[in-house]
Amino acid sequence: MASVQSRIEAKLQSAFAPAVLQVVNESHMHSVPPGSETHFKVVVVSDLFAGKRSVARHQAIYQTLAEEVQGPVHALAIHTYTPEEWSLNQEAAPASPTCRGGSKADAH
């Protein structure tokens, strides 16, 4: 069975034909068991985003990854750009914040 990360990469590659695709497993930054694939950061640079607002871009990503978001993926940080926007951003996405800890299992 393919890893969650590789499935995400394949689906985004197929759906958006990106000039740049980065899928980073950030699970190690959170309170999850070692080797988890639950928290991801995705950067997708595609001509298909031209003329689309951020919300529409994110909806397209969520639609493409619906199966993963319903299952193993707990958190998905999405950064979408056109090639021109990517260039203006100096080809860099924002860093993810550090985990603030906590889980549903914690007592409140």
C-alpha positions as CSV (number, residue, x, y, z in Angstrom):
1,M,0.0,0.0,0.0
2,A,1.3,3.4,-0.9
3,S,2.1,5.9,1.8
4,V,-0.3,8.7,2.5
5,Q,2.3,11.2,1.3
6,S,2.8,9.4,-2.0
7,R,-1.0,9.2,-2.6
8,I,-1.3,13.0,-2.0
9,E,1.6,13.7,-4.3
10,A,0.1,11.5,-7.1
11,K,-3.4,13.0,-6.8
12,L,-2.1,16.6,-6.8
13,Q,0.2,16.0,-9.7
14,S,-2.6,14.4,-11.8
15,A,-5.2,17.1,-10.9
16,F,-3.1,20.3,-11.2
17,A,0.0,19.5,-13.4
18,P,2.0,21.7,-11.1
19,A,5.2,23.5,-12.0
20,V,6.1,23.0,-8.4
21,L,4.7,20.5,-6.0
22,Q,5.9,20.1,-2.4
23,V,4.2,17.7,0.0
24,V,5.8,17.8,3.4
25,N,4.9,15.4,6.2
26,E,4.9,17.6,9.3
27,S,3.5,15.0,11.6
28,H,6.7,14.8,13.6
29,M,6.0,18.4,14.8
30,H,2.8,17.3,16.5
31,S,1.7,15.0,19.4
32,V,1.4,11.8,17.3
33,P,3.2,8.5,17.3
34,P,6.5,8.3,15.4
35,G,6.0,7.5,11.7
36,S,2.6,9.0,11.5
37,E,1.2,10.6,8.3
38,T,-1.4,12.9,9.7
39,H,-0.2,16.5,9.3
40,F,0.9,17.8,5.9
41,K,1.9,21.0,4.2
42,V,1.3,21.2,0.5
43,V,2.6,23.8,-1.9
44,V,1.1,23.7,-5.4
45,V,2.2,26.1,-8.1
46,S,-0.1,25.7,-11.2
47,D,-1.3,27.7,-14.1
48,L,-4.8,26.3,-13.3
49,F,-5.0,28.7,-10.3
50,A,-4.9,31.8,-12.6
51,G,-7.9,34.0,-12.0
52,K,-9.1,31.9,-9.0
53,R,-9.4,33.3,-5.5
54,S,-7.7,31.6,-2.6
55,V,-10.9,30.0,-1.4
56,A,-11.6,28.3,-4.8
57,R,-8.0,27.1,-4.9
58,H,-8.3,25.5,-1.5
59,Q,-11.6,24.0,-2.3
60,A,-10.1,22.4,-5.4
61,I,-7.3,20.9,-3.3
62,Y,-9.7,19.6,-0.6
63,Q,-11.9,18.1,-3.3
64,T,-8.9,16.3,-4.9
65,L,-7.8,15.0,-1.5
66,A,-11.3,14.3,-0.1
67,E,-10.5,10.6,0.7
68,E,-7.3,11.5,2.6
69,V,-8.9,14.3,4.6
70,Q,-11.8,12.0,5.6
71,G,-9.3,9.3,6.7
72,P,-5.7,9.5,7.8
73,V,-5.0,13.3,7.3
74,H,-5.8,15.3,10.4
75,A,-4.4,18.7,9.3
76,L,-3.5,20.1,5.9
77,A,-1.7,23.4,5.4
78,I,-2.3,24.5,1.8
79,H,-0.3,27.1,-0.1
80,T,-1.4,27.7,-3.7
81,Y,0.2,30.0,-6.3
82,T,0.3,30.7,-10.0
83,P,3.9,30.6,-11.4
84,E,3.9,34.4,-11.4
85,E,2.8,34.6,-7.7
86,W,5.4,31.9,-6.8
87,S,8.1,34.0,-8.4
88,L,6.9,37.2,-6.6
89,N,7.1,35.2,-3.3
90,Q,10.7,34.4,-4.0
91,E,9.7,30.8,-4.6
92,A,9.0,30.2,-0.9
93,A,5.9,29.3,1.1
94,P,5.4,30.5,4.7
95,A,6.9,28.3,7.5
96,S,4.4,26.3,9.5
97,P,3.8,27.4,13.1
98,T,5.0,25.2,15.9
99,C,2.5,22.8,17.4
100,R,0.7,24.2,20.4
101,G,0.1,20.7,21.7
102,G,-3.1,19.2,23.0
103,S,-5.4,16.7,21.6
104,K,-9.0,15.6,22.1
105,A,-7.8,13.1,24.7
106,D,-6.4,15.9,26.9
107,A,-8.5,16.8,30.0
108,H,-9.9,20.3,29.9
